[in-house]
């Protein structure tokens, strides 16, 4: 049975959750390079390892999945928020540098810094098109970067405070979570053409949507400001269901018939059945954010 690994930003650890019996199996404690907080925020897989982007420690942690422990960490740059891997290179976004840092995972060294927008918050990869997409919260843009020709990048204007951007499964569209943080207006999901970069549709979600998970034609959105989950049909461009969880939902992933959500307010992992909306929760670390199924 696969496990769910969750970044606990305020408690400097990664929770490993057994999904079969829905319990926290272990905590992987991260060690700071210097004294101070680490703040694990984003997580991705690299072979039999996990890479963790640490916002407060400005570092990248390497976790061995089999040994269930941190084996190395490297200084990257100010406020690492998220990371992805392409061809043995980690691409790590640094929120205070407004840049993507390229890290050679074979040689364990920094090789390049690529500019993006202001306050990058998430990064995603389209392997087929060899494209990276970064959401930039502060100047309301997403940045596209060619993985092979890294000088080839483009900034696209989107809605307010985008917290995440991903490609659709067929690569024809870009889907952006526009949080509208600090506003009285609801946030939502925007769908852009991946060819023309023009806005096609904007679908309302809840108050301050911050994360999303795409599977098939449905996008599952965590609404941080009102304690709900929006289920959005991206083919018919409408919200089909809203599930009330309470708390402050942050990281989100769908596995089978269930949605798993990290509650930043109560420091819980919530498991919700999509149809019946029945809920279970377990305590994990503080401020659960990024998560990955391994």
KOLMILO-197822 format. One record per atom (N, C-alpha, C): x negated, z negated, y. Coordinates in steps of 0.001 Angstrom, whole numbers, plus 500000, padded with zeros to 6 digits. Layout:
BEGIN
XZY ...
***
This chain:
BEGIN
499149500000498798 500000500000500000 499119500000501244 499470500832502211 498700500896503443 498860499636504279 497890499434505163 497923498286506069 498042498781507503 498600497926508346 498717498201509773 497692497346510504 496840498007511293 495834497307512086 496277497312513546 496247496144514178 496806495983515524 495787495316516442 495583495901517620 494700495316518636 495428494183519354 494846492995519334 495379491857520089 494512491650521325 494969492183522445 494111492309523620 493661490967524186 494547489990524251 494168488727524898 493512487736523949 493518488018522649 492879487078521717 491665487671521015 491230488858521458 489947489429521022 489822489563519517 490883490038518878 490839490224517431 491758491366517021 491576491812515783 492419492835515185 493191492195514040 494502492341514031 495318491846512926 495459492927511866 495254492553510612 495524493432509483 496800492941508821 497833493777508837 499149493381508342 499454494121507046 499780493372506016 500228493918504737 501692494320504892 501985495615504759 503346496087504991 504275495841503810 503713495675502615 504550495468501440 505310494151501518 504603493089501927 505286491796502064 505411491366503522 505028492246504426 505137492018505865 504573490648506263 503266490539506126 502565489336506566 501191489719507087 500684488896507978 499332489101508480 498349488676507397 497612489650506894 496686489397505790 495386488772506272 494912489212507435 493668488670507984 493549489025509452 492631488323510124 492260488638511503 490782489012511518 490474490109512169 489080490534512329 488656490168513743 487770489204513851 487322488731515164 486224489638515699 486345490010516971 485347490854517620 484384490000518428 483115490369518365 482082489608519086 481716490338520372 481618489618521494 481249490262522751 479780490658522786 479478491756523490 478079492129523702 477417491119524625 478126490755525671 477712489651526548 478821488611526501 478577487455527086 479609486426527097 480820486926527882 481995486580527411 483202486972528119 484239487537527175 485366487970527757 486476488513526984 486149489936526519 486816490345525433 486583491664524853 487757492590525131 488972492136524815 490178492906525137 490363494187524350 490432494124523011 490697495342522243 492023495973522656 492012497280522908 493183497927523502 493630499164522736 492696500061522406 493017501285521681 492245501359520380 492805502038519374 492183502057518048 492389503419517392 491368503880516652 491473505129515907 490608505027514659 490750506004513761 490005505983512501 488851506978512531 487745506596511879 486601507474511683 486056507227510276 486388508119509364 486011507966507953 486524506624507418 485635505791506894 486047504486506372 485868503380507411 485924503775508654 485758502809509736 486881502947510757 487040501903511537 487936501930512684 487108501799513951 487486502550514973 486854502437516286 487837501768517233 487360500754517942 488228499989518843 487657500062520257 488492500531521196 488109500572522616 488476499248523266 487482498581523843 487657497231524395 487679497258525923 488839496896526491 489038497001527939 488192496020528742 488084494785528288 487366493771529059 485876493753528736 485528494047527507 484124494051527101 483409495349527399 484180496371527859 483600497674528222 482820498284527059 483346498117525865 482570498457524675 483418499165523625 482715499680522611 483333500276521439 482909499463520218 483884498925519496 483608498168518280 483796499062517064 482915498902516085 483002499631514823 483387498634513737 484497498898513064 484991498008512003 484911498726510668 484315498076509683 484279498594508321 485574498192507616 486352499190507182 487656498908506576 487499498161505257 486534498574504445 486358497942503137 485860496505503263 484935496283504191 484391494934504374 485268494073505265 486191494727505972 487147494007506808 486460493172507892 485472493794508562 484736493075509609 484116494060510593 483825493558511779 483104494335512777 481641494421512355 481102495636512329 479703495790511905 478775496138513060 479315496742514129 478507497094515293 479390497162516516 478757497044517682 479461497321518938 478467497896519939 478993498746520835 478140499460521773 478757499423523167 477916499208524171 478383499293525557 478695500747525880 479867500973526490 480299502336526817 480448502530528328 481252501694528976 481519501839530403 482711500981530785 483000500935532070 483966499979532594 485401500279532145 485986499306531450 487403499286531076 487762500387530083 487252500277528870 487590501233527800 489026500993527339 489849502025527417 491274501868527088 491682502492525764 491022503571525360 491474504274524162 490353505188523683 490474505656522424 489436506518521850 490040507422520785 489437508610520625 489727509507519507 488399510069519009 488437510674517804 487218511233517202 487413512712516938 486376513489517278 486330514912516948 484902515268516539 484727515731515301 483421516189514809 482292515180515039 482478513974514596 481456512908514677 481134512481516106 482023512821517034 481887512331518407 483130511506518750 482911510352519345 484023509564519875 484202509911521344 485443510151521732 485794510395523133 486545509157523611 485941508418524526 486466507124524959 486797507200526445 488025506821526796 488397506838528212 488067505493528858 487502505569530069 487135504367530826 487973504310532096 488859503303532166 489829503220533245 489239503038534623 488078502384534724 487480502160536037 486458503223536411 486063504042535460 485136505140535756 485873506444536015 487163506487535656 487945507723535742 487244508851534978 486793508509533779 485994509441532994 486270509288531503 485899510348530767 485839510297529309 484363510243528924 483998509245528149 482625509105527684 482530509666526269 481552510543526045 481327511122524724 480205510351524049 480501509812522858 479560508967522119 479271509600520762 477993509862520490 477564510445519223 477575509357518147 478466509494517171 478622508461516147 477550508540515065 476833509641514998 475720509753514060 474453509113514626 474211509357515906 472995508847516542 473229507555517319 474494507140517427 474857505907518145 474334505903519580 474662506964520307 474233507009521704 475234507795522549 475257507475523848 476088508195524804 475459509553525084 476301510605525119 475743511937525335 476324512642526561 477492512205527033 478106512936528143 479188512105528808 479413512378530090 480528511790530834 481326512917531474 482632512961531178 483501514035531660 484539513429532602 484673513949533814 485675513394534736 487089513714534285 488014512796534581 489442513057534350 490188512565535580 491418512099535428 492166511584536563 491898510103536780 492671509486537673 492468508091538022 493194507155537059 492478506155536597 492962505131535676 493514505746534383 492656506424533617 493101506968532334 493519505850531388 494654506047530700 495229504980529878 495305505337528404 495477506616528075 495554507021526668 494876508371526489 494436508620525252 493833509908524915 494345510316523539 494642511609523378 495133512138522107 494441513461521829 494420513846520547 493710515042520101 494653515992519387 494553517280519728 495164518341518949 494032519035518188 493924518754516881 492790519257516090 492813520776515975 493999521359515817 494097522801515636 493631523553516897 494056523082518054 493673523748519299 492378523198519887 491838522142519269 490589521520519720 490704521079521178 491835520436521465 492115519993522834 492346518490522878 491840517874523939 492127516481524237 493130516423525381 493995515415525353 494896515192526481 494835513722526866 494692513479528167 494529512123528699 495617511865529727 496254510703529643 497235510311530665 496540509469531722 496733509839532995 496082509157534113 497143508449534960 497190507135534874 498281506377535478 498282506430537002 497108506355537602 497060506099539039 497359507325539892 497034508516539405 497338509697540229 498341510636539571 499114510099538595 500263510807538020 499886512197537486 498847512225536660 498417513481536067 498105513289534584 498022514418533881 497388514442532567 496235515435532650 495166515137531905 493980515998531885 493843516618530510 493608517926530479 493316518655529239 491837518992529208 491193518715528075 489758518989527911 489544519744526599 488794520833526674 488418521595525495 487288520860524779 487495520528523502 486487519756522753 485183520523522567 485267521848522498 484069522656522271 483357522982523584 484136523387524565 483577523701525882 484052522631526859 483301521564526963 483794520376527677 483844520552529187 483278521637529691 483409521915531125 484754522542531441 485456522945530410 486765523581530582 487854522504530542 488248522018531704 489301521008531754 490276521309532884 491489520758532739 492563521042533688 493366519781533938 493706519517535188 494570518398535554 495970518920535888 496988518284535312 498379518725535474 499184517576536074 499914517855537125 500750516842537769 501982516560536915 502285515255536739 503475514847535983 504202513756536770 505099513023536096 505860511974536765 505052510702536982 505728509653537438 505054508449537909 504480507597536780 503239507197536964 502532506271536092 502632506648534602 502097507809534243 502128508204532830 501213507303531997 501755506709530953 500982505789530115 500521506430528813 501134507552528433 500726508220527203 501114509692527275 500278510540526656 500575511966526551 500098512444525188 500934513238524514 500607513758523193 501079515197523094 500636515898522051 501121517234521756 502260517154520753 503209518082520850 504241518184519823 503595518620518514 504319518476517417 503763518778516098 503337520237515961 504049521139516624 503693522559516545 502694522983517618 502306522049518488 501328522341519528 501853523150520689 503154523421520715 503731524266521765 504122523486523016 504214522161522877 504665521345524008 503763520128524202 503778519640525412 503116518381525761 504213517372526080 504115516201525491 505122515164525704 504458514007526437 505060513611527543 504461512598528418 505414511422528587 504881510224528392 505645509005528656 505402508604530105 506434508734530934 506332508442532369 506986507088532631 506169506080532907 506662504699532894 507419504285534154 507106504914535299 507696504466536570 507455502974536794 506308502464536377 506010501038536521 506136500590537972 506775499442538171 506954498901539508 508116499487540270 508846500398539640 509974501052540302 511291500463539812 512341500645540590 513685500241540169 514332501296539271 513669502454539145 514234503554538366 513756503486536922 514600503986536026 514201504082534635 513040505062534478 512219504821533471 511213505803533105 511796506781532107 510931507617531550 511439508583530592 510341509386529948 510760510383529190 509879511293528486 510014512677529108 508886513286529440 508895514652529947 508313515587528900 508880516780528822 508397517807527897 507912518997528732 506635519334528543 506009520420529283 505634521535528310 505597522765528803 505098523885528019 503582523760527905 503053523902526686 501601523853526496 500940525169526899 501755526186527214 501209527477527659 501162527569529178 502287527222529812 502369527362531271 502156526047532005 502240524911531271 502126523557531825 503264523216532785 504348523961532691 505515523701533535 506444522690532855 507099521868533690 508079520922533178 509299521661532654 509680521358531404 510858521970530800 512055521025530842 511817519773530456 512897518785530410 512341517404530720 513194516586531291 512872515164531505 514062514359530974 513782513426530064 514826512653529385 514652511182529734 515693510549530241 515620509136530627 515483508259529396 514677507197529530 514547506182528476 515002504857529059 514197503800528916 514569502507529466 513702502134530654 513622500841530907 512830500330532018 511369500211531591 510499500931532273 509052500900532049 508645501244530612 508968502443530136 508461502868528829 506943502999528876 506247502443527871 504783502422527926 504103503092526734 504812503186525607 504200503805524438 505257504600523686 504788505526522847 505725506346522077 505060506791520787 505911507121519829 505450507634518540 506337508805518168 505719509932517833 506467511149517536 506446511424516037 507633511665515472 507744512098514082 508878513096513980 508541514297513541 509564515341513461 510142515638514830 511465515628514911 512111515940516190 512429514703517011 512015513538516535 512359512299517235 511129511612517821 511319511122519029 510292510360519720 510800508923519882 509999507971519437 510366506558519468 509579505905520605 510300505330521564 509699504891522828 509907503399523021 508829502686523332 508936501248523617 509109501040525119 510190500362525491 510508500093526901 510094498666527245 508942498557527878 508312497267528158 509166496384529062 509875497013530001 510568496246531028 511918495686530635 512567496245529594 513900495733529247 514038495348527768 512937495323527038 512977494831525659 513718495716524691 513668497035524912 514407497952524048 513493499040523486 514032499734522477 513411500933521923 514378502092522124 513902503191522693 514707504406522822 514315505388521728 515315505967521076 515077507044520119 515574508334520766 514647509259520969 514950510473521731 514778511699520852 515806512541520837 515765513816520135 515120514838521072 513911515280520735 513198516179521651 513633517639521486 514465517917520479 515018519271520343 516288519434521179 517100518364521228 518339518391522010 518192517662523352 517008517109523592 516670516531524895 517620515417525322 517843514481524393 518725513365524728 518323512108523964 518635510978524568 518458509699523890 519628509527522926 519341509374521644 520404509278520643 520724507835520274 519795506926520555 520025505527520179 519115504628520986 519591503420521261 518764502397521900 518903501112521101 517775500528520719 517752499304519922 517217498171520788 517955497085520848 517545495937521647 516672495002520806 515431494800521247 514506493908520546 514270492602521289 514329492632522603 513923491489523405 512423491496523626 511941490530524391 510514490448524666 510021491612525504 508750491962525301 508124493067526021 507464494007525010 508201494999524514 507663495913523507 506520496762524062 505446496856523287 504279497639523734 503925498698522685 502938498442521833 502559499415520822 503695499672519843 503820500934519373 504937501293518500 504488502312517470 505008502169516246 504738503128515182 505932503141514233 506262504308513698 507341504422512713 506724504666511340 507202503907510358 506751504075508980 507989504029508090 508311505155507481 509506505217506650 510772505002507461 511593504067507026 512861503786507707 512739502699508769 511508502290509077 511303501154509975 510442501527511181 510722500827512266 509879500882513457 509149499545513563 507846499623513806 507033498423514008 506587498398515471 506820497272516133 506561497164517570 505837495849517863 504807495927518688 504140494723519166 504841494180520391 505225492906520356 505882492236521479 504826491465522264 504498491971523469 503457491363524292 503834489994524832 505117489743524994 505563488474525583 505505487337524579 505976487590523371 506063486539522353 504937486593521322 504026487584521474 502902487745520551 503377487879519104 504298488820518914 504901489058517605 504741490522517217 504777490769515906 504996492109515389 506423492141514860 507225493066515389 508639493166515020 508840494391514131 509539494176513030 509894495245512093 511401495457512179 511813496668512530 513230496960512738 513673498137511875 514755497945511138 515331499045510371 516099499948511337 515820501246511282 516353502163512290 517876502248512229 518441502345511040 519887502514510914 520643501199511137 520273500171510402 521017498905510487 520617498056511686 519435498320512254 518871497555513365 518559496107512985 518500495813511681 518081494469511253 516608494277511602 516245493044511942 514907492774512462 514238491612511729 512944491740511555 512095490648511118 510889490608512049 510283489449512195 509100489361513039 508107488368512455 506829488605512734 505771487677512340 504850487447513526 504315486241513678 503341486002514742 502011486668514423 501401487281515428 500043487811515273 499222487326516463 498280488119516950 497461487675518074 498145487910519407 497425487596520481 497968487701521830 497953489125522360 499075489539522941 499248490856523560 498927491999522609 499710492159521526 499479493287520624 499727494617521337 498755495520521231 498843496817521930 498665497955520942 497470498576520930 497247499713520059 497371499351518591 497871500281517782 498007500050516350 497810501343515582 497392501188514299 497137502355513460 497437502003512013 498005502953511284 498267502791509858 497072503350509083 496545502547508162 495364502952507382 495660502736505907 
***
